[in-house]
Amino acid sequence: MQQFLQNNLSLIALVAISGAMLLWPAISRKISGVKEAGTLEATQLINHREAVVLDVREDKEFAAGHLLNALHIPLGQLKTRISEIEKLKGRPVVVMCRSGVRSVTGCRVLRNNGFAEVYNLKGGIIAWEQAKMPVER
């Protein structure tokens, strides 16, 4: 057994590092305290609680297709443009991007600026489109 471990140490290290990298996004979300909403929960928040959808993708991505009535503020501009959405602090906000990774940062920015009910759209627009949900182009 010891000989096997010595002969395959680099392979074992590669497997361990790969596994950690695959788990990191899930661990990071748990640590950050960001709530996630799947497509069904996001739809319920939008339809029954008048949730605001905030798309933090870049201009070109947004133009290619976005959720109906989504507000658009690219993530890189969110901190400086937060005043544009301050009046929405009392409503739930669903933050989205392409895959649900950048939007976690957007959720943190909103939480740090007094938004109490913030959700990350799990899987982003990719999951939304896979669920055959409507997209505005």
Protein Blocks (a to p, Z undefined) as FASTA:
>chain_A
ZZmmmmmmmmmmmmmmmmmmmmmmmmmmmmnopacddfklmmmmmmmnopacddfbdfkl
mmnopcehiacddfklmmmmmmmmmmmmmpccddddfkopmmmmmmmmmmmnopabdcdd
ehijmlmmmnopacdZZ
